[in-house]
Amino acid sequence: NRHKDQWAIRRLVSQEVRARCRVSPREIEAYYQSHLDEFRGPEGWKLSHILIQDKKVAKHLLKRLRKGEDFKNLAKLYSQGPRREEGGDLGYVERGKLTKEIETVLTPLPIGSISDLIETPLGYNIFRIEDRKDAMLKELREVKGKIHDHLLQGKIKTRYEAWIAGLKKDAYIKQ
């Protein structure tokens, strides 16, 4: 019997609240245009990395890299970093995931370039910029469903609260 009551309440709420809430394409477009920063994909770099504890060895490797030796081979042979077996391949790393010191060095570097030595508590780091990913704006068609759901939930919440307030106002409770 309790389940019947709950079902009846849900049905009533659905009729009085949910069924009366609509989101127009114009509202979706307006939300998108006024919240463009929310729809930018992350900026970042595709990186290869070599980590060396000894500064002298790190300087020597940097010279060899600058003369054109293969980064992946040197990473496999000498790196003490976590991706040694993969030739130092870190894949894409989003801006904000690295330390400020490392990002400051990487930001101006063009694709294909090798960083100077970057000292961190783990040792001396050398990065190669394999590729760069700019903060791309997602198109409206990609995020339309997400915006619709967000706006609809807001409307449902507002309408539900107004409906409940109206019920309370109209209710006569005898004490």
C-alpha positions in Angstrom: 0.0 0.0 0.0 2.9 2.3 0.8 4.3 1.7 -2.7 1.0 2.6 -4.3 1.1 5.9 -2.3 4.7 6.6 -3.4 3.8 5.9 -7.0 0.8 8.2 -6.8 2.9 11.0 -5.3 5.5 10.6 -8.0 2.8 10.7 -10.7 1.3 13.8 -9.2 4.7 15.5 -9.0 5.4 14.5 -12.6 2.1 16.0 -13.8 2.3 19.2 -11.8 6.0 19.9 -12.1 8.1 17.9 -14.6 5.5 17.8 -17.4 5.2 21.6 -17.3 8.9 22.4 -17.6 10.3 22.9 -21.1 13.7 24.2 -22.4 13.7 25.9 -25.7 16.5 25.8 -28.3 16.8 29.6 -27.8 17.5 29.1 -24.0 20.1 26.5 -24.8 21.8 28.8 -27.3 21.7 31.7 -24.8 23.2 29.6 -22.0 26.0 28.4 -24.3 26.9 31.9 -25.5 27.0 33.3 -21.9 29.0 30.3 -20.5 31.6 29.7 -23.3 34.5 29.2 -20.8 32.7 26.1 -19.5 32.9 24.5 -22.9 36.6 24.8 -23.6 38.5 21.5 -23.7 41.8 21.4 -21.8 45.0 22.9 -23.1 48.1 20.8 -22.8 51.1 19.1 -24.4 52.1 15.7 -25.6 55.4 15.1 -23.9 58.3 12.8 -23.7 60.3 12.9 -20.5 63.7 11.9 -19.1 64.5 12.1 -15.4 68.1 11.9 -14.1 69.2 12.3 -10.5 72.8 13.2 -11.4 73.3 16.7 -12.8 76.4 15.9 -14.7 74.7 13.0 -16.5 71.7 15.1 -17.2 73.8 17.9 -18.8 75.6 15.3 -20.9 72.3 13.8 -22.1 70.9 17.3 -22.9 74.0 18.0 -25.1 73.5 14.6 -26.9 69.8 15.4 -27.5 70.6 18.9 -28.8 73.0 17.3 -31.3 70.0 15.2 -32.6 70.3 11.9 -30.9 67.0 10.0 -30.5 65.0 11.0 -27.4 63.2 7.7 -27.0 66.4 5.7 -27.2 68.2 7.9 -24.6 65.1 7.8 -22.4 65.0 3.9 -22.5 68.8 3.7 -21.7 69.2 6.4 -19.1 65.9 7.8 -17.7 65.1 7.1 -14.1 61.5 8.3 -14.7 58.3 6.3 -14.5 57.9 6.0 -18.3 61.4 4.8 -19.1 60.2 1.6 -20.9 58.0 3.6 -23.2 60.9 5.9 -24.2 59.7 8.6 -21.8 56.3 8.9 -23.5 54.0 10.7 -21.1 51.1 11.1 -23.6 49.0 14.3 -23.3 49.3 16.2 -20.1 46.8 18.9 -19.4 47.8 22.4 -18.3 47.6 22.5 -14.5 48.8 18.9 -14.0 52.5 19.8 -13.9 54.3 22.2 -11.5 54.2 25.9 -12.3 58.0 25.8 -12.8 57.8 23.1 -15.5 54.8 24.7 -17.2 56.6 28.1 -17.3 59.5 26.4 -19.2 57.2 24.4 -21.5 54.7 27.1 -22.5 56.8 29.1 -25.0 58.5 26.0 -26.5 57.5 25.0 -30.1 56.6 21.5 -31.1 59.7 19.3 -31.5 61.8 21.3 -29.1 63.7 20.0 -26.1 63.5 21.9 -22.7 66.5 23.0 -20.7 67.2 21.0 -17.5 64.4 21.6 -15.0 65.4 20.8 -11.4 62.7 19.3 -9.2 62.9 17.4 -5.9 63.0 14.1 -8.0 66.0 15.2 -10.0 66.8 16.8 -13.3 64.0 16.7 -16.0 64.3 17.0 -19.7 61.1 17.3 -21.8 60.5 17.1 -25.5 57.3 18.8 -26.8 55.8 16.1 -29.2 52.6 18.1 -29.8 50.5 20.9 -28.4 46.8 21.0 -27.7 45.1 24.4 -27.5 42.0 25.0 -25.5 39.4 24.2 -28.1 35.8 25.4 -27.8 33.4 22.5 -28.0 30.6 23.1 -30.5 27.0 23.7 -29.4 25.9 20.4 -30.9 28.4 18.6 -28.7 27.1 20.1 -25.5 23.4 20.7 -26.3 22.2 17.7 -24.3 24.2 18.6 -21.3 22.9 22.2 -21.3 19.3 21.0 -21.8 19.5 18.7 -18.8 21.1 21.4 -16.6 18.5 24.0 -17.5 15.6 21.5 -17.2 16.8 20.4 -13.7 16.9 24.1 -12.6 13.4 24.7 -13.9 12.1 21.5 -12.3 13.6 22.5 -8.9 12.2 26.0 -9.1 8.7 24.8 -10.1 8.7 22.1 -7.5 9.6 24.5 -4.7 6.9 27.0 -5.9 4.3 24.2 -6.1 5.1 23.0 -2.6 5.0 26.6 -1.3 1.6 27.0 -2.9 0.3 23.7 -1.4 1.5 24.9 2.1 -0.1 28.3 1.6 -3.4 26.7 0.5 -3.4 24.0 3.2 -5.6 24.4 6.2 -4.0 22.6 9.1 -6.3 22.1 12.1 -4.5 21.9 15.4 
